[in-house]
Amino acid sequence: MNSPALISKLPNVGTTIFTVMSGLALENDAVNLGQGFPDFNCDPRLVDVVSDAMKRGLNQYPPMTGIPVLRESVASKILALHDRHYDPAREITITAGATQAIITIILAIVHPGDEVIVLEPCYDSYVPNIELAGGVTVRVPLTPGTFRPDFDKISAAITPKTRAILINSPHNPSGTVWTREEMLKLQEILAPTNVLLISDEVYEHMVFDGEPHESAARFSGLAERAFIVSSFGKTYHVTGWKVGYVAAPAALTSEFRKVHQFNVFTVNTPVQYGLAAYMEDPKPYLDLPDFYQRKRDLFREGLKGSRFKLLPSEGTYFQCVDISNVSDMSEIDFCKWLTTEIGVAAIPLSAFYGDSFDQRVVRFCFAKKDETLLSALERLKML
Ligand SMILES: Cc1ncc(COP(=O)(O)O)c(C=O)c1O
């Protein structure tokens, strides 16, 4: 084939470590704790309400911003949990998952040359999104070892060109959850600036040990400048459905919707009706911390006999471990070895850094059936 040559818009993007590790896991019949999604099914009632919507003929384009009843449910949930009112008509938009929400926000707000601060390690779509918008990524590390935000470094990174900062709590990959004090500190730093906040809260309902999720919605000085992003995929064990939402003040939402209109236009109609019906009962999301905390504890307990050093897992469905007592290998070599020789797949944290920073920490996902976790533990506990 003699296709015309392209100049890549993302020359540094190649096959991701997630694809590599999943391929290796499959080839070696390994237990896959690398991939960040459940290996169990969602509540059958959720499938019923979505298929009911399909059978009722709710299969055509919905409103561009999402069906009103789902936007109202999201607004009521945020009011109940965080005591902030978002107008469903002007401030909530249903998206095709959080990934689409984030690229849409970035395309809507970042002009060529604008700086956007990301806190590394971070989710892999942020940086390519900033590059596609012509922005400049400013990488600020979370504190190695604890993954807490370093506010001196964040303050130092803010310049007159800073358009936005992206935060993610509960945090993938580290499992840390920002405290009220940390959110207040961020609010204080941003107060004298025009910097916008993109708050990736996809794991909002997975915070453990009775602690609250400190959404940006809880802080007036943050909420006024924030796009808050969440994902029904994470909350309801349906990552493949790709439906999420963005909550933001009307002026911000209005710009967001201009881009949303032309990069996705609308989001799956019957799934939206199903989610709206399912959300009438808050129990599934209110029970989620206990559901995942039990799995976290099962996994941590099982690893206690090994030489892995367990890092705290305050939220999300990830458990990070320090491998330095187990092996001298780099994170990536260790993950490959673990998959091929021990039969368990994990993800190196270096995959979440632009410079592949290696601190001898790897991430396991515990959103798995107990039997999957037990079979992984059987193999891991000998290390
Ligand atoms: C931090 C973070 N943000 C966003 C997403 C994407 O969510 P969605 O599947 O709704 O696009 C993920 C999924 O792994 C994630 O971990």
The ligand as a Gaussian input file, in Angstrom:
#p B3LYP/6-31G(d) Opt

LIG

0 1
 C       -8.222000       8.355000      36.868000
 C       -9.107000       7.920000      35.751000
 N       -9.757000       8.848000      35.029000
 C      -10.563000       8.512000      34.012000
 C      -10.761000       7.186000      33.672000
 C      -11.651000       6.860000      32.502000
 O      -12.964000       6.628000      32.838000
 P      -14.014000       6.199000      31.708000
 O      -13.893000       4.716000      31.539000
 O      -15.341000       6.617000      32.238000
 O      -13.644000       6.909000      30.461000
 C      -10.096000       6.187000      34.380000
 C      -10.250000       4.767000      34.000000
 O       -9.423000       3.931000      34.294000
 C       -9.248000       6.561000      35.442000
 O       -8.583000       5.643000      36.163000

